[in-house]
Every structure is written in C-alpha cells, then in structure tokens.
Amino acid sequence: MLSTFRLLLTSWTLLKNRQDACSTKTKFACGVGVPKNRQDACEANNDFSCGVGVSPARSRVAANVARYRLLPTATATAILVALTGCVSPTASNTDSTPSPAATASPASTSGHSGNHGGKPGININTAILSELDKLEAKLGIPALSNKIQASRPYGKVEELVSKNVITQAQFDQIKDLVTIEDIVLTGEAKDVDYMTKLGLMKGHLIVAKELLEQGKPDQAEPHIGHPVEEIYADVEDQLNERKVPEFKTTLIKLQDLVKAGAKDPAQVNAEFDTSMQAVDGAIAGLPEAQRKDPKFVLQVINGLLDTANSEYGAAVANGKISAIIEYQDSRGFVMYAETLYKDIAEQVAKTSPETDKAIVASMTELKASWPSAIAPAAPVKTTEQVSQLVKAIESDSQKVLKPAS
C-alpha cells in the first residue's frame, strides 16, 4: 500500500512539474521532451510534423496511470482522495496545447496498427508518433500526432474530444481504431512487434545516411533522432528481456555529431556504422530460423509498409509534399522492407512463384513513389495509389502466411 502511494505521488509530481513548466513558458512549454533541434526545425519549416518521442517523464506517468487502474476500487479511491487535496485548482486535464514539434508511426509501431482486420487498437497514451500518424493520415489533420501526445494522459478515448484535440465528428471516424488499454503481446506477435520497431530504426538510419551523403546533416538529424528519442524507449523492455546490450548511448553519440554539423565525415561514418551494427545486433536477438522464415518476415514487412503508408499520407496534402520528414520516413521504411523481402524472395518463389512475382512488381512500383531522399516538388503518386500498392502486397503475402487449403 505504501509503495503504491509513493508511485501515485511520483506520478502527481511529474504532472505538477509539467503544469509549472506550461505556466512559466509561452512556447513549447507543454511539449515535454521536445528536443531543441526539432523545435528549431519546425519553426524554420513552418511544419509541425517533425516528430518527437515521448519524454521519459511522460512515459512514467502513463505507466503509473495504467498501474493505478489495476488497484482495488477501495484502495484506489482512498489514495485518490488523499492526492486530490494536493492538486492545484489551476491544474487541468483539458490541456490541449500541442507540441509545435512534429513525426508516430510510433510506430510504433512501427510499428504500427488500428484494430481493423483484428489488429490491436492504437493506444493514445503510449503509441509512438509513427503509430499516431495513422490517425493523422486518416483524418487529414496536420500535426495531429503531436496534439495527441501533448494532451496525454487520457483516462478514456473520448477525452480526445473533451480536450479539444479533435471534434466529435472526427472522433467518430477513428473511435474503433483507438484505445487506452495496454495490450500485452506474447509469442510470435511480440517477436514481430520487436523486429518491426527495430526495422523502423533501420529505415530512419537508412534515409539519414542518404541525406548525410548529400550534404544535408540538418535534414538527416531528425531521422537519427527518431530511433533514440522515440523508438528506443518503446522497445527497451524487450531489449532487456532478450539480453541485448544497451546501445542508446551509441545512437546519442551519432546524433550529437550530426547535430554539430557532421564536420568530420570519417567520424560520422564510423559512428553511423556502429549504430547500424548495434541495431542489427538487436535484431539478432531473435532466433536465426525465425529471421529467415518468410511467414515471420512478411509480417514485419507488412508492419513497416503499413507505417510507411501512414507517413506518406501525413506527408502529402493538397497535391504537395507538405511534410518532408514524413516523406523521408516513409522512404526509409519502404527501402528496408524491400531489403527484407529480397532476403526471403528465393524461398517464396520456390513455393509460390506467382506470389513472388506479384510482390516484387508491387514493391518496385511502390518504391517509385520516392525518387530520392530529397522530396520532389510534387508527389509522384497519390496517397490513394500508395495505399493500394501497400494493400496489394499485404494481400499477396497472405497467400504465404495463410496458404489455401
């Protein structure tokens, strides 16, 4: 009981600190955990889709709220009464000030998922920006992912409306896609989630490398920042469970070099290689047989492409690529998805040659949507065309995942 009380008191203290920050600053005050470089980038681009990760403080609050919901009713009520008297009357749960930074995917999560097709809902309290971008793309609201994060925590999904994040009409369009319930993954689903999140890291680093090679460290930095600021915390528990050595420090070192302008290309390249090897090492935490199994890998590919589809949808508006970072995110995810498919293509072709041809054709056409890491003036394909190609690959992959009897 005493430890539970301390847990809740810690949560209240974290929230109070955030309230104090919001009351003393006029800018970015409520965007807890927004990196300074992201703030500057968003200001310069007048673009709120740059994306940032959930701050450790906010993650702990969300976790504590989840634990609180599990307490017996009588105990929870008594503790809530004790804490209520401590809360300032000016503290409000209706804070909807969005972080002006901008990214979800999280991803996820990757990662990455609505509950259509039997997939778990997007947890608006814990989802990474790549996952929240699916809601942004669905509703066509710029910077929605950041607004959702800035108004956390949520006691129920309907607070998206009461906190003025979206309207009731907009909520009605996504209510079946969102949740505040933690879904505990087990077995293969947990492994797929793990590799998909690491795949998102790889995608970010791949496009960052392209931008560095083109002398664009300012554009590369957010993509190096996403793995450490957003995705790492979401997969950290699994890294520990799988006894994967910590590599957050490695990612931060690379990020710092690029933030400083990537003045020493040789040093940046060395740290980049070290970071990529660290992610590969984390992926190797899965059994080799699983990593080479087409049925497993195709699920990861579908997760990456699902997120790429959402990011592309968030990038394009009014016939223009209005959010360059999301365009680049989606490019990196598709590039890594294609790499994964090449590793299993021979196996798929042996058992399902027509399926292999169909997937390769769709992947080739899909990849054409991103002619380079530098975004073109106008999109090569519409969001609808990209969605159709992603769905075609997912549909064809089902022939391998669930072959006809």
C-alpha positions in Angstrom: 0.0 0.0 0.0 2.8 2.4 0.9 4.7 1.7 -2.3 1.6 2.2 -4.3 1.0 5.6 -2.6 4.6 6.6 -3.4 4.0 5.5 -7.0 1.0 7.7 -7.4 2.6 10.6 -5.6 5.5 10.4 -8.1 3.0 10.5 -11.0 1.3 13.5 -9.5 4.7 15.2 -9.0 5.6 14.7 -12.7 2.3 16.1 -13.8 2.7 19.0 -11.5 6.1 19.8 -12.9 4.7 19.8 -16.4 1.9 22.2 -15.3 4.5 24.5 -13.7 6.5 24.4 -17.0 3.5 25.3 -19.0 2.6 28.2 -16.7 6.0 29.7 -16.9 6.8 29.4 -20.6 5.0 30.8 -23.6 6.4 28.4 -26.2 6.9 24.6 -26.3 6.0 24.6 -22.6 3.7 21.7 -22.7 5.7 19.7 -25.3 7.7 17.9 -22.6 10.6 16.1 -24.1 10.7 18.1 -27.4 14.3 18.2 -28.5 15.6 21.7 -29.2 16.7 20.9 -32.7 13.2 19.7 -33.5 11.7 22.9 -32.2 14.0 25.0 -34.4 13.4 22.8 -37.4 9.6 23.0 -37.0 9.8 26.8 -36.7 12.0 27.1 -39.7 9.9 24.9 -41.9 6.6 26.1 -40.5 5.8 22.4 -40.3 4.5 20.7 -37.2 5.2 17.2 -38.5 8.8 16.9 -37.5 8.0 14.4 -34.7 9.5 13.8 -31.3 9.4 10.9 -28.9 7.6 10.6 -25.6 9.6 12.0 -22.8 10.7 9.6 -20.1 8.7 11.6 -17.6 5.5 11.3 -19.6 6.1 7.7 -20.2 6.4 7.1 -16.5 3.2 9.0 -15.9 1.3 6.9 -18.5 2.7 3.7 -16.9 1.7 4.8 -13.4 -1.8 5.7 -14.6 -2.0 2.2 -16.1 -0.9 0.6 -12.8 -3.4 2.8 -10.9 -6.3 1.4 -12.9 -5.4 -2.1 -11.6 -5.7 -1.2 -7.9 -8.7 -2.5 -6.0 -11.5 0.1 -6.0 -11.5 0.9 -2.3 -7.7 1.3 -2.2 -7.7 3.4 -5.4 -10.4 5.6 -4.1 -8.7 6.3 -0.8 -5.5 7.2 -2.4 -7.2 9.4 -5.0 -8.9 11.3 -2.2 -5.6 11.8 -0.4 -4.0 13.1 -3.5 -6.8 15.3 -4.7 -6.3 17.7 -1.9 -2.8 18.3 -3.1 -3.6 19.2 -6.6 -3.6 22.9 -7.5 -7.0 24.1 -8.7 -5.4 25.5 -11.7 -4.2 22.1 -12.9 -6.5 20.9 -15.6 -6.8 17.8 -17.6 -8.1 19.8 -20.5 -4.7 21.0 -21.6 -4.6 20.6 -25.3 -1.6 22.8 -26.2 0.1 20.9 -29.0 3.9 20.5 -29.2 5.0 22.6 -32.1 7.5 19.9 -33.0 6.5 17.4 -35.4 6.8 12.9 -36.8 4.1 8.4 -34.9 4.5 5.9 -36.7 5.2 5.3 -33.2 5.3 3.2 -34.9 5.5 2.1 -33.4 4.7 0.7 -34.2 6.1 0.8 -36.0 5.0 -0.5 -35.6 2.1 0.5 -36.1 -1.8 -0.5 -36.1 -5.5 0.1 -35.9 -7.9 -2.6 -34.9 -9.3 -3.2 -38.3 -8.6 -6.7 -39.5 -8.2 -7.9 -36.0 -5.2 -5.8 -35.2 -4.9 -4.1 -31.8 -6.0 -0.6 -31.4 -3.7 2.4 -31.2 -3.0 3.2 -27.5 -3.3 7.0 -27.4 -1.4 7.1 -24.1 1.7 5.1 -25.2 1.8 4.9 -29.0 4.9 6.3 -30.7 4.4 9.1 -33.2 4.7 6.7 -36.2 1.6 4.9 -34.9 -0.3 8.1 -34.2 0.4 9.3 -37.7 -2.1 6.7 -38.8 -4.8 8.7 -37.2 -3.3 11.9 -38.6 -3.4 10.4 -42.1 -6.9 9.0 -41.6 -8.3 12.4 -40.6 -6.0 14.6 -42.7 -5.2 16.9 -39.7 -1.7 18.3 -39.8 0.3 17.8 -36.5 -2.5 15.7 -35.0 0.1 13.2 -33.7 1.8 15.9 -31.7 -1.5 17.3 -30.4 -2.5 13.8 -29.1 0.9 13.4 -27.4 0.8 16.9 -25.9 -2.6 16.2 -24.2 -1.6 12.9 -22.5 -2.5 11.2 -20.3 -6.1 10.2 -21.3 -8.5 8.5 -18.9 -10.7 7.4 -21.8 -10.6 7.7 -25.5 -13.4 10.2 -25.5 -11.1 12.8 -24.0 -9.7 13.3 -27.4 -12.8 15.4 -27.9 -13.1 16.9 -24.4 -9.5 18.0 -24.5 -10.2 19.7 -27.9 -7.7 17.5 -29.7 -10.3 16.6 -32.4 -14.0 17.2 -32.9 -16.8 14.7 -32.2 -17.3 14.1 -35.9 -13.6 13.4 -36.3 -13.6 11.1 -33.3 -16.5 9.1 -34.7 -14.3 8.3 -37.7 -11.4 6.8 -35.6 -13.1 5.6 -32.4 -12.8 2.0 -33.5 -9.0 2.5 -34.0 -8.0 3.8 -30.7 -7.8 2.6 -27.1 -6.2 3.4 -23.7 -5.9 -0.3 -22.8 -2.4 -1.8 -22.7 -2.2 -4.9 -24.9 0.4 -7.4 -23.7 1.9 -9.2 -26.7 3.2 -12.7 -26.4 4.7 -15.3 -28.6 5.2 -14.6 -32.3 3.2 -11.3 -32.1 5.7 -10.0 -29.6 8.6 -11.0 -31.8 7.0 -9.4 -34.8 6.5 -6.2 -32.9 10.1 -6.2 -31.7 11.6 -6.7 -35.1 9.2 -4.2 -36.7 10.3 -1.5 -34.2 13.9 -2.2 -34.9 13.1 -2.2 -38.6 11.7 1.4 -38.2 15.1 2.3 -36.6 16.8 0.8 -39.6 14.6 2.8 -42.0 15.3 6.0 -40.2 19.1 5.4 -40.3 19.0 4.4 -44.0 17.4 7.6 -45.1 19.6 9.6 -42.7 22.7 8.1 -44.4 21.4 9.2 -47.8 20.9 12.7 -46.6 24.4 12.8 -45.0 25.9 11.7 -48.2 24.1 14.5 -50.0 25.4 17.1 -47.5 22.2 17.6 -45.7 23.0 17.0 -42.0 20.2 19.3 -40.9 17.7 17.0 -42.7 19.4 13.8 -41.5 19.4 14.7 -37.8 15.7 14.2 -37.2 15.9 10.7 -38.7 18.9 9.8 -36.4 17.0 11.3 -33.5 13.8 9.3 -34.0 15.4 5.9 -33.1 16.8 7.2 -29.8 14.1 9.8 -28.8 11.1 7.8 -29.9 11.5 4.2 -30.6 14.2 3.1 -28.2 12.1 3.6 -25.1 9.2 1.7 -26.7 11.4 -1.4 -27.3 13.8 -1.1 -24.3 12.0 -3.6 -22.1 12.2 -6.2 -24.9 15.9 -5.4 -25.3 16.5 -6.1 -21.7 14.4 -9.3 -21.8 16.4 -10.6 -24.7 19.7 -9.6 -23.0 20.6 -7.2 -25.8 23.5 -4.8 -24.8 22.4 -1.2 -24.4 23.0 0.9 -27.5 21.1 4.1 -26.7 24.5 5.7 -25.9 25.7 4.8 -29.3 22.7 6.4 -31.0 23.1 9.5 -29.0 26.8 9.9 -29.9 25.9 9.7 -33.6 23.1 12.2 -33.1 25.4 14.7 -31.3 27.9 14.5 -34.1 25.3 15.3 -36.7 23.7 18.0 -34.6 27.1 19.7 -34.5 27.1 19.8 -38.3 28.7 16.4 -39.2 32.0 18.3 -39.5 34.2 15.2 -39.5 32.7 12.8 -42.2 35.0 10.0 -41.3 34.0 10.1 -37.6 30.3 10.4 -38.6 30.6 7.4 -40.9 32.3 5.3 -38.2 29.6 6.1 -35.7 26.9 5.5 -38.2 28.3 2.0 -38.9 28.5 1.4 -35.2 24.9 2.4 -34.7 23.6 0.3 -37.6 25.6 -2.7 -36.3 24.0 -2.2 -32.9 20.5 -2.3 -34.4 21.5 -5.4 -36.4 22.8 -6.9 -33.2 19.4 -6.3 -31.5 17.6 -7.9 -34.4 20.0 -10.9 -34.0 18.4 -11.3 -30.6 15.7 -13.3 -32.4 16.5 -16.9 -33.5 18.1 -17.1 -36.9 15.5 -19.5 -38.2 12.8 -17.1 -37.3 14.5 -14.2 -39.0 14.7 -16.2 -42.2 11.2 -17.6 -42.1 9.1 -16.0 -44.9 5.9 -16.2 -42.8 7.6 -14.2 -40.0 9.4 -11.7 -42.2 6.3 -11.0 -44.3 4.5 -9.9 -41.1 7.3 -7.5 -40.3 7.3 -6.2 -43.9 3.6 -5.6 -43.7 4.1 -3.6 -40.4 6.8 -1.5 -42.0 4.7 -0.8 -45.1 1.6 0.0 -43.0 3.6 2.6 -41.2 5.2 3.9 -44.4 1.7 4.3 -45.9 0.6 6.3 -42.9 3.7 8.5 -43.0 3.2 9.2 -46.7 -0.4 10.0 -46.1 0.7 12.5 -43.4 3.3 14.0 -45.8 1.1 14.8 -48.7 -1.6 17.5 -48.6 -3.3 19.4 -51.4 -1.3 17.8 -54.1 2.0 18.8 -52.5 4.6 17.2 -50.2 4.0 19.4 -47.2 5.8 17.4 -44.6 9.2 16.5 -45.8 10.3 14.5 -42.8 7.3 12.2 -43.1 8.1 11.7 -46.8 11.6 10.7 -45.9 10.4 8.5 -43.0 8.2 6.5 -45.4 11.0 6.2 -48.0 13.4 4.7 -45.4 10.7 2.2 -44.2 10.0 1.0 -47.8 13.7 0.7 -48.6 14.2 -1.6 -45.6 11.0 -3.6 -46.3 12.4 -4.2 -49.8 15.7 -5.4 -48.3 13.9 -7.8 -46.0 11.9 -9.2 -48.9 15.0 -9.8 -51.0 16.3 -12.0 -48.2 13.3 -14.3 -48.4 12.4 -13.9 -52.1 14.0 -17.1 -53.2 12.1 -19.1 -50.6 8.8 -17.5 -51.6 9.5 -18.1 -55.3 10.1 -21.8 -54.7 6.7 -22.4 -53.0 4.6 -19.6 -54.6 6.3 -18.2 -57.8 3.3 -16.2 -58.8 3.0 -14.6 -55.4 6.7 -13.7 -55.5 6.3 -12.0 -58.9 3.3 -10.1 -57.7 5.0 -8.8 -54.6 8.2 -7.8 -56.5 6.1 -6.0 -59.1 4.1 -4.1 -56.4 7.2 -3.3 -54.4 9.0 -1.9 -57.4 6.1 0.3 -58.3 5.7 1.4 -54.7 9.3 2.3 -54.4 8.9 4.7 -57.4 6.9 7.0 -55.1 10.2 8.1 -53.5 12.5 9.0 -56.4 15.1 10.4 -53.9 15.7 11.3 -50.3 15.2 14.9 -51.3 11.5 15.3 -51.7 10.3 16.3 -55.2 8.1 19.4 -55.7 5.0 17.3 -56.3 4.3 13.7 -55.2 4.9 11.0 -57.8 1.9 9.0 -56.6 -1.2 10.0 -54.8 -1.8 8.7 -51.3 -4.6 6.5 -52.7 -2.2 4.9 -55.1 0.4 4.2 -52.4 -2.3 2.7 -50.2 -3.5 0.4 -53.0 0.0 -0.9 -53.5 0.6 -1.5 -49.8 -2.7 -3.3 -49.6 -1.8 -5.4 -52.7 1.5 -6.5 -51.1 -0.3 -7.4 -47.8 -3.0 -9.3 -49.7 -0.4 -11.3 -51.7 1.6 -12.0 -48.6 -1.5 -13.6 -47.1 -1.1 -16.4 -49.7 2.2 -17.3 -48.0 1.0 -16.6 -44.4 -2.3 -18.5 -44.9 -2.0 -20.7 -47.9 -5.2 -22.0 -49.4 -6.0 -25.5 -48.1 
